Amino acid sequence: MLVIGVLKEPEHDTRVSLVPDIAAAFIKNKLTVLVEKGAGSRAFHSDQQYEQAGAAAAGRDELLSRADILLSINAPTDEEIAALLPGRIVLGVYQPLFHADKMKHWAGKAITTFSMDTLPRTTRAQAMDVLSSQANIAGYKAVLLAASVYPRYFPMFMTAAGSIPPAKVLILGAGVAGLQAIATARRLGAVVEVFDTRPAVKEEVMSLGAKFIEVEGAADASKAGGYAVEQSEDFQQKQKAKIAEHAAKADVIITTAQIPGKKAPVLITAEMIAAMKAGSVIIDLAAVTGGNTAYTKNNETVTEHGVTIIGNSALHTTAPADASKLYSKNIQNFMKLILDNEGQLNLNFRDDLVQGCCITHDGKIVNERVAQLVAG
Ligand code: NAD
C-alpha cells in the first residue's frame, strides 16, 4: 500500500497539509497515512483525531523514511530531502521560481517534486488551487486587521452625537485576495476603490459594489496563464499618478499586487505615504516578495508620517483551521490526478495540471521556467 506522510510545519506556520477528514478519505481509498506527532495541533486537530480517522502517528524520521508521498506546505530541509530514496514524491508550496538552486539540488536526488503554486490557472485547476484558497482567507483577514488597527469607524453612522463618514478603502490588485478584501470591506460598510493592471477584472470589482480606477495601456497578460506580467515604464508613470491621487484620500489601503517569480511592484511611494492622512493604515499582502510600498518590512509593522504599514503575507495562517481544511481539499483533488482507483501511483505527464506543477522528476528539472533560472 502506498504510504502518505504528513509532516509537521515549521514553527512560523500554524497550518497542517492534511486534516483528519481527508486522511480518512485517503485511507478509504486504500492508502496508508502517517502523520507526524503534533502536526495538526495548531490547526486544532489532535493526534487522537488522526488515529480515529485511521491514520498512525509517527516520528519525523520514520515518516521521512517510509512515506512514498510526503505532504507538507513548507519545504522540508535540504538534509531531509537528501536522505529520501530516489523516486519519492514531495508535494507542497515551494515557490520554485524564488528557489531555483534548491530545486536543482532536489532534482539531483531524483525525487519527484510537485509545487502547488505553479499549477496552471485553468477552470479544471480551480478545485486544487491552493493559492486561491489561501489568498481568499488572507484578503478577508487583511480587512479585519485593518479595521481593528484603524482608529476610526468603518461604517457610516448618523447619531445624535454627530455623523461619522464611512472609511475609504483603496485596494491595489483585484486577484483572489483583492476581491475577497473588497467584499469584506463592503460588508463592514466602507467605500471601496480598486486598481488592477488587468482591465478584465473591472466588472467583477463593480459587481462587488466597488469603484474601478481606470488607467489605459496595460500590458496584455491574457497569455500569462492567469498570472500578472510586468508593465511598461509609460504605464507605470500613468498608474503612479492615478494611485497618488486616490491614496491621498484613502483611510485604508490593502495591497496585493504580485508578479510570479519577480519582486512585487512598489505602487505606494514614500511621497504618497507622506501625503496620506495621519492614522491611515496600509496592509501589504505582497510583503514577502518585497512589498507594494516603499516602507514595507515583511512581518513587521512600521509607522511613517502617522501611517501604519503592516507587512504580512501570511494572514491566512491566522485562520489555521479553515486554511488547513481548504488546503487539504485542494490536495485531495490533486491526488486524484496522480493516483488510480486502487490507490496506486499513476503519473500522467500528458495531463497539463500534473505536468504544470511538477518541478523535478527522474533526476531532472522538468519545469521550463525553473530550468531557465538554473541555467542562468
Ligand atoms: P496574484 O496574487 O498573483 O496578484 C494579485 C493581483 O495583483 C492580480 O490581480 C494582478 O493582476 C495584480 N497586479 C499585478 N501587478 C499589478 C500592478 N502593478 N498594479 C496593480 N495590480 C497589479 O493574483 P491571484 O489572486 O493569484 O490571481 C491572478 C489571476 O489568476 C486572476 O486573473 C485570477 O482570476 C486568476 N485565477 C484563476 C484561477 C483558476 O482559474 N484556476 C484561480 C485563481 C486565480
Residues whose N, C-alpha, C, O or C-beta is under 5 A from the ligand:
A	BS01	NAD	P120 R121 T122 T123 A125 Q126 D129 L131 S132 L172 G173 A174 G175 V176 A177 F195 D196 T197 R198 G226 Y227 A228 T256 A257 Q258 P265
